[in-house]
Amino acid sequence: MADRAALEEAVRLQGERVRSLKQEKAGAELIEEEVSKLLKLKAELGPDEGKQKFVLKTPKETLTGKYGEDSKLIYDLKDQGGELLALRYDLTVPFARYLAMNKLTNIKRYHIAKVYRRDNPAMTRGRYREFYQCDFDIAGQFDPMIPDAECLKIICEILSALQLGDFLIKVNDRRILDGMFNVCGVPDSKFRTICSSVDKLDKISWEDVKNEMVEEKGLASEVADHIGAYVKQHGGVSLVEQLLQDPKLSQNKQALEGLGDLKLLFEYLTLFGITDKISFDLSLARGLDYYTGVIYEAVLLQTPAQQGEEPLGVGSVAAGGRYDGLVGMFDPKGRKVPCVGLSIGVERIFSIVEQRMEASEEKVRTTETQVLVAAAQKKLLEERLKLVAELWNRGIKAELLYKKNPKLLTQLHYCEETGIPLVAIIGEQELKDGVVKLRSVASREEVDVRKEDLVEEIRRRTSQYPLHMQN
């Protein structure tokens, strides 16, 4: 250790000599000679396996100042050095940071991942502290409302495909809200906190919302009444037209811009054929601070009223909006990238689907397998392997039990448990006749199918067995 310490000191001193000669602009030959000595000393020293190189990155308080009053739900953590860290609250802020760090100005993406909320869990409502979100975002400079309309179309497609029952997508615009607050007399400093109160109108009465704004947040009672006259309104494009003629709102630049974009949005939604699912709702506020334009939230009008089900109040199942300023908050030069996106609450949707599946007598498939290759007698493993390989090669989703000589009853029970709809059974007689016995697990009917026709018969039969969502 002493010899190594002496070598390290020699390297340090020689390094200082080289730097000094360079600063003094000594002759090239002299510098080269001293550098050569330094390299020899370093070679003699050799690598120090006990030392590791670390790239240190200072954590930023990325999540602060983005979520308004919802910031209290952030899981904040402090490391041993006292640095304020947190678990991610959503997928939008990390996405914006990613765009800024990589200087991306145009991208369309989806993302499924966990997020965390310091919230009071309510399992029956699909409300957890750790849960999955599915986000879809469009970033880039495009003509107004085209990407926004696509996001709303995507929500409609997802909720319709899941068959959760009737739903409605509430739409509003942050600029309309801010313009409304302005003409009603709300001080600029209270815009966001009053916005948060208005956003509770889907959960509590107007009287309770007004009381919160007046008693807790210090808003004048008459100002709250003016807000109430607006936020109780909802409708379609006719309401947009009406507000464009409103003597107060029409004089506010922000509100006018928001209403103009909403009118254009409804034109595109009409072309998409989804206006029957859209409601312009002035009470929709979306409490997050980063929204800058159109905002929306999808709610189920009623949970599926099937026998054996209890009513579920899951609230919003999808939401989103435009956040044109968020990327600029992370860019060193403040460069903005317009963005719009949506978020689907996976667990909230599962809360409904799981209950439906529990109440339903229909067998739920837990696999995409179309057919199980089974054997009726012993010593047919080779034939099973050959047949399953042929099916795989033809694009059929098939499997077999990993046993040499499984009992036929065991193989049939496996199909019943997993929801595999068909069983391709081979036996000594079937092999002689060049056929496969195809059995329907549900009806237990069996039919002999020529081996060359097996693939088409499996495809024809399994087209009627869609894979339902698993619980």
N, C-alpha and C positions, 0 to 999 in steps of 0.2 A: 504493500500500500504506500510505503514511504517513497519507493522508487517511482511509482506512478504519480504521486503528488509532485515530485521534483520535475518529472517530464511535463506535467500539466502547467507548472509554473514557467518552465522553459518555453513552452508553446506560447503562453500568454505574453511573455517578454519579447519573443521573436515577432509575434504578431504586432505588438506595439511599435517595434522598430520598423517593420515594413510600412505601417501606416504613417509613421513619422517621416520616413524617406519620401513617400508619395506626396505628403503635404508640402515638404520642402522642395519638391520637384527635382529630386536627385537624378543622377544619370541612369539611363535605362539598364545598363549592364549591372550597376550596383544593386538596383532594385530587383532585377532578375536573380542575381546571386543570393540575395537575402530571402526572396520568396522560395527559392529552391531549398534553402536551409529549413524554412518553416514547414515545407511539405515533408521533408525527411523526418523532422521531429514529430509531425502528426502521424506519419506512417509508423514510426517507432512506438508511438502512444497506442495506436490501434483503436478500434471501436470500443465504446463504453456501453456494454450491454445492459448495465443497470439504469441507464438514463433513457427516457422516452421523450419524443417530441410531441407536444400538444398544440393544437390550434385552438386558441381560446376565443370564444365569441361572447360578447356582452349581451345578456338577455335584455330585451326592450320591454317595456311595459306596453306590449302590443295591444292588449284588449281594453285598456282604459280609454275612456272618452268616446266609446263607440256605441254603447248600448243604453244610454240614458239611465232612467230609474231601474231598469233591469240589471244594471251593473251589480246590484246587491246579490244577484244569483250567481255571480262568477265565483268559481272555486279558486280563491287566491291562496298561494303557498309562498312561504319564505324559505329560501335556502339558508345554509349555515352562514353565509356571508351577509345575510340580511337583504339580498336582492329580492324584489317582489316578482314572483312568478305565478302562473295560473294554468289550470287546465282549460282547454279550448271550450269556448261557450257555443260556438257555431262553426260552420265550414266557410262562411262568407269572408270573414276577416282574414283567416289564413290564406284564402284564395287571392284576395286583394294584395296581400303582402308578397305572395309568390309572383304575381304579375309585375309588381314594382321591382323586386329583386332581380328578375330575369329580363326586365325591359320588354315585356310582351305587350303588344297593343291590340292583338286580335286573336281570339281563341273562343271555341265553344267546347264545353266540357260537362261531364257529370261526375259525381263523387259520392260514394257511400262510406260513411265512417262514424265513429262514436263521438259524442259531445257530452258535456257535463254541466249540470245546473245544481246550485245549492238551493234546492227547492223542497217543498213538502211533497213526498211521493203520494200518489193516488193510483194504485195499481188498476182498479176497475176503470179508470179513465185514461189509462195508457200514459200516465205521467210518472216519470222516473227521474232519478238523479244522474243516471248513466244510460244513454240510449243512442240509437242509430238515427241519423238523418240521411236522406238522399237528396242531394242538391243538383240542380241543372243551371248553368250560367252561360250567358253570351256576353263577351267583352269585345268592344271595338266601336269605332265611329261609323254609325249607320244612319240611314234616314229615319226620322221619328216614328216610333210606335210599331215598326215592323217586328223587331225582336221581342218587344213586349207582348204583342199579339200572339206570337209563337209560344211564349212561355205559358200564357193562359190556355192555349190550345193543348199544350202538353199536359197541364193539370187535368183538363177535361178528359183527355184520352186515358190517363192513368186511373182516375176515379171511376170512369165508366167501365173500364176493363175489369176492375176489381169487384164491380157489382156490389157496392156497399150500400146502395139505396140512393134516394134523391139527394142531390147536393146543390149548393149555390156558391158562386165565387163573388165575394164582395170586392168592389174596386173603388179606389179613391186616388188622390194625388196629394203629396205633401205640400205642393205649391198652393193648392186650393185651400188646404187646412191653414197654412201660414197666412194666406190672404184673408181667409175668414177670421182668424184670430185678430189680424190687424184691423179690419173694418169693425170688428166687435169691440175693440178697445183693450185687448190683452197686451200688457207691456212685453216688449221684445224678450226681456230676461225670463219671462214665464212661459214662452211658447212651448218648450219641450215638456215641461212639467204638466202643463194643462193638456197637452197632446196625450200624455200618459193617462190622464184621468178620463178623457174622452174615449180612449181605447177600451175602457172597462164597460162600456155601454152594452156589450153583448152578454155581460155577466151580472150586472147590477142595474137597478132602475136609474132613470134620469135624476130623480130626487136625491139618490145617494151620491151620484156623480157630482151633482151641483153642490151638495154639502161638502164633499171632499175639496172641490175647487175653492169654495168660499171660506169654509172653516179651517181647513188644513193648509191651503196654499195661498190664502190672502187675496183672492180675486173678488172684485166688487160684484155684488149680487146682480145688478142690472147687466153687467157684462156677461155673466154666466147665463142670464136669460136670453140675451142676444145669441149666444152660442147655441143654446138649446133650440132656438127657432130653426137653425140650420141643420144641426146634427141629427134631428129627428126625421130628416127627409131621405128617401131612397127611391130609386127607380131605374130607368134606362136612359137612352139617349135623349128622350124628351126632357128629362130633368137637367141634363147638360145644357140643352137649348134654353130652358127656363132660366138657369143661373147665369147664362151668358147675357141675358137681358136684365139681370138683377141690378138695380141702381147702385148698390154699394160694391158688390163683388166685381162688376164689370169695370169699375174704376181702379181696381187693384191690378197692377201689372203681373204679379206672381200668379194670382188666381186666374187671370185671363189666359196666361200661358198654359196653365194646368188644364183648364176647361177646353181650350183649343186642342190640346193633345188627346184628351179623353174623347172628344168628338171624332177625331181621326181614328183613335183606337176602336171605337164602336163600329166604324166603317169596315175595318179589317176583320173584326170579330163577326160581323154579319157575313162577310165572304167566307169565313171559316165555318159558319153555321152553328155558332155556339152562344149567340146572344141570349137564348132562353135560359142559359146557366149563369148569366152575368147580371149583377145588380150594382149600380152606382150608389154607394152608401156613404153619406157624409160623416157617419159616426166611426168609420174605419180609420184608425190613426196609426197602428203599428208603432209601438213605443220605441223602437230602435232608432238611435240618432243618425245612423249613416244613410238612411233613405233620403233621396233628393227629388223624386218625381212620382211616377205611378206606383201604387202599392196595392196588394191584393191578398185575400185570405179566403180559403175554401172551407166551408162548414157543411156538415151533414144536416139536412133538414129533419131527418128522423132516422133512427137506427132501424135496421131491418126488423120488421114486426113478425118474426116467425115464432111458432109455438115453442115454448120452452125457454125463450130468451127473456132476459130482464133488460129494462131500458138502460142504455149507456149514455152518459153525457161526456163525450170525449172532446168536445169543443172543436177547435181548428185542427184540420188534418193536413193542411198544406198552406203555405204562405210565401210571400216574396215581394219583390219590387225593384225599383231602379235605384242604384247607388253610384252615381257618377263621380263623387268626390273621394271615395274611400281609397282607391289606389294611390291618389296623389298624397294622401297622408303618410304613405310609406316611402314615396319616391324622394330622394335627396333634393331634387330640383322641383318637386311639387308637380310633376307632369301628371295630368289626369288621363284616365282611360274610362270612357263610359261603360257601365256594366248594368245588366239586368239579370235577375235570376229567380229561382223558386226553390223551396225546401219542402220535402214530403216527410211527415212524421211517421216513420216506419212502425214504431211500437204502438202508436195510437190506432193505426189501421189494423195492426195485428190483434189489438184488443177486441175489435169487432169481429174480425174473421175467425179468431179462435173460438169466440162464443158461438158463432154460427156453426162451426164445425162440431162443437160439443153437442149442440142441440140437434144437429142433423143426423139422420139415420144412414145417410149415404157414406159409403166407405171412402175415406180420404187416402189418395195415393201419396206415398212418401218417397216415391222414386219415379224416374222417367223410363225405367226399364219396360220394354214392350212385351217381352216374352222370356220365360225361363226354359232353358233346355234341360229336360229331365229324362231319366231312364226308368223303364219299368222292371228291369232285371239287373242282376249284378254283372260285373265285368264288362261294362259298356262305357267306361270313362273315355277311352280313345275316340269312340264314336261321338260322344257328347262334345269333346274338345274340337273335333273336326267340324261338327255342325255349328257350334257357337262361333267358330272362326269364320265359316262361310257367311253366317248372318252378319257378323261384324263387318266383313269386307263389303257387304252389300248395303251398309248403312243402317242396319237394324240394331236397336238398343237391346241387347240380349245379355243374359248372365247364366251362370250355373253354380250349384253348390260345390264348395271346395272339399268334397269327399269322394273317395273312390267308388263306394257303393252305398249311396244314400237310399233310404227307404222312399218309395213313391209317396207315401202319406206325408212324410216329412217335407218333401219338395212341394207338395200341394199346400200344406199349411204355411210354408214360407211365402208363397204367392198371396195367400189370403191376408197374412199379417202386413205385408208391404204394399198390397194393392196392385201387384203385377197382374194384368188382365188375362194373359194367355200363357199356356204351357205347351211346349212342343215336346211330345213324349216319343221316345224311340225305344223299341224292343226288338227282339230277334225276328219276329214275324214282320214288323214294319221294315226292317233292314232288307229282308228277302224280297218284299213287295215293292221296294223303292218309294215308300211313303213315310209320312210323319203324322202321328196322331195329334191334332191340334185341339186343345181343350180350352173352353171358356171357363175361367175361374168362377165367374158370377153365376152362370146358368148350369155349369157342370156338363154341358153338352160337348160331345166329342165327335170329330169328323176326320176321316183320313184325307190328307192332302198330298198330292204328288210332290216330291222333293223340289222339282224345278219350279213349282207354283207357290212354294211356301212363302217366299219373301213378299210377293204381291198380296197374298191372302192375309198375312200379318199386317201389312200396311193398311189394307182395306178395313180390317177389323179394329185396329187401334186408332183409327182416325176419329172414332166416336168416344174415345176415352181421354179427354183433356186432363192435363195435370193440374189439379187444384192446388191452391196455396196450402202449404203445410202449416200445422200449428207447432 
